[in-house]
Amino acid sequence: MTDPFVGVGVYDASTMATTRARKPRRGRRALLATVDYTLAKRALLSEVRSGLTSWTDVCDAHPELIRAARHVGEPSRRDCPFCRIAKLKLVTYVYGDDLRENNGRVWPLDVGLSMAADRPGSWCYVVEVCTRCQWNHLHEALLARAV
């Protein structure tokens, strides 16, 4: 029986071959392995544009996520792929066994990356959110590697 997850997993973006040279990562991101969800987002956008999925099915952010995006989210330079008016906000959640009462809380991006990098085995999730049309999608997940 073949494993359906062969070839799927965590990668280190600095080692991936690209058409242009990348600068080596510095700071806290260098300590974190990255799972990028760009291809999943492109597939979902394609389904919506072709009519296979309704935009109301994907523009359905939870009110707490919208509130977190408004008050704690980091602004990004990317436009919302649906309304094309508002800029996306990045909301960061950190999960780890030793975080206790801070487990699963929303943090500013730099604080979330630092918290995850300091605790091997913890995860930092970054979600894109549009506060205007309520589009939301997991942008990337970062795993703290054991040192």
C-alpha positions as CSV (number, residue, x, y, z in Angstrom):
1,M,0.0,0.0,0.0
2,T,1.4,3.4,-0.9
3,D,1.5,6.3,1.5
4,P,-0.7,9.2,0.3
5,F,1.6,11.6,2.2
6,V,4.9,10.7,0.4
7,G,6.4,13.9,-0.8
8,V,4.1,16.1,1.3
9,G,5.5,17.8,4.4
10,V,7.6,20.4,5.9
11,Y,10.2,22.1,3.8
12,D,12.8,24.7,4.4
13,A,12.1,27.5,1.9
14,S,15.8,28.6,1.8
15,T,16.8,25.2,0.3
16,M,14.1,25.1,-2.4
17,A,15.3,25.8,-5.9
18,T,13.8,28.9,-7.5
19,T,14.4,30.9,-10.7
20,R,16.0,33.7,-8.7
21,A,18.5,33.5,-6.0
22,R,17.2,33.9,-2.5
23,K,18.9,35.6,0.4
24,P,19.6,33.3,3.3
25,R,17.0,33.7,6.0
26,R,18.0,35.5,9.2
27,G,16.5,36.0,12.6
28,R,13.7,33.9,14.0
29,R,12.4,32.6,10.6
30,A,15.8,30.8,10.1
31,L,14.9,28.5,13.1
32,L,11.5,27.6,11.7
33,A,10.6,25.1,9.0
34,T,7.8,26.3,6.7
35,V,4.7,24.8,5.2
36,D,3.4,27.2,2.5
37,Y,-0.2,27.1,1.4
38,T,0.0,29.2,-1.7
39,L,-0.8,26.4,-4.1
40,A,-3.9,25.5,-2.1
41,K,-5.0,29.1,-2.2
42,R,-4.5,29.2,-6.0
43,A,-6.6,26.1,-6.5
44,L,-9.4,27.5,-4.3
45,L,-9.4,30.8,-6.2
46,S,-9.5,28.9,-9.5
47,E,-12.5,26.9,-8.3
48,V,-14.3,30.1,-7.3
49,R,-13.5,31.8,-10.6
50,S,-14.7,28.8,-12.6
51,G,-18.0,28.6,-10.6
52,L,-17.3,25.3,-8.9
53,T,-17.3,27.0,-5.5
54,S,-19.4,29.9,-4.4
55,W,-17.6,33.0,-3.1
56,T,-20.0,32.9,-0.1
57,D,-18.4,29.5,0.8
58,V,-14.9,31.0,1.1
59,C,-15.7,34.5,2.4
60,D,-16.9,33.2,5.7
61,A,-14.4,34.3,8.4
62,H,-15.5,33.8,12.0
63,P,-16.3,37.0,13.8
64,E,-13.5,36.4,16.3
65,L,-11.0,36.1,13.4
66,I,-12.2,39.4,11.9
67,R,-11.9,41.0,15.3
68,A,-8.4,39.7,15.7
69,A,-7.4,40.9,12.2
70,R,-8.7,44.4,13.0
71,H,-7.0,44.8,16.3
72,V,-3.9,42.6,16.3
73,G,-3.4,41.7,12.6
74,E,-0.3,42.9,10.8
75,P,-1.0,44.8,7.5
76,S,0.3,43.2,4.3
77,R,0.9,44.7,0.9
78,R,-1.3,42.1,-0.8
79,D,-4.7,43.0,-2.1
80,C,-7.7,40.7,-1.2
81,P,-8.1,38.3,-4.1
82,F,-11.9,38.7,-4.0
83,C,-12.9,42.3,-3.3
84,R,-9.6,43.6,-4.6
85,I,-10.2,46.8,-2.5
86,A,-8.8,46.1,0.9
87,K,-5.3,44.9,1.9
88,L,-5.0,41.6,3.6
89,K,-4.2,41.4,7.3
90,L,-2.0,38.6,8.7
91,V,-3.2,37.0,12.0
92,T,-0.7,34.8,13.9
93,Y,-1.6,32.0,16.3
94,V,1.0,30.0,18.3
95,Y,0.4,26.5,19.6
96,G,2.8,24.5,21.8
97,D,2.8,22.1,24.7
98,D,4.6,24.4,27.1
99,L,2.7,27.6,26.4
100,R,0.0,26.8,29.0
101,E,-2.5,29.8,29.1
102,N,-0.8,31.4,26.0
103,N,-1.5,28.3,23.8
104,G,-3.6,29.2,20.8
105,R,-3.7,32.9,21.4
106,V,-3.3,35.6,18.8
107,W,0.0,37.5,18.7
108,P,1.7,40.1,16.5
109,L,3.7,38.4,13.8
110,D,7.2,39.1,15.3
111,V,6.1,38.0,18.8
112,G,4.5,34.8,17.4
113,L,7.6,33.9,15.5
114,S,9.8,34.5,18.5
115,M,7.6,32.4,20.8
116,A,7.5,29.5,18.3
117,A,11.3,29.7,17.6
118,D,12.1,29.6,21.3
119,R,10.0,26.4,21.9
120,P,11.0,23.4,19.7
121,G,8.0,21.5,18.5
122,S,5.6,24.4,18.7
123,W,3.7,25.7,15.6
124,C,3.1,29.3,14.4
125,Y,0.1,29.6,12.0
126,V,-0.3,32.7,9.8
127,V,-3.8,33.4,8.4
128,E,-4.6,35.9,5.7
129,V,-7.8,37.8,6.4
130,C,-9.8,40.5,4.6
131,T,-11.8,42.5,7.0
132,R,-14.0,43.9,4.2
133,C,-15.3,40.8,2.5
134,Q,-14.3,38.2,5.2
135,W,-12.0,36.2,2.9
136,N,-9.6,34.0,5.0
137,H,-7.0,31.4,4.2
138,L,-4.1,29.8,6.0
139,H,-1.0,31.4,4.5
140,E,1.7,29.4,6.2
141,A,2.6,27.2,9.1
142,L,5.9,27.4,10.8
143,L,7.3,24.6,12.9
144,A,10.1,25.2,15.5
145,R,12.9,22.7,14.7
146,A,14.7,21.0,17.5
147,V,18.1,22.5,18.0
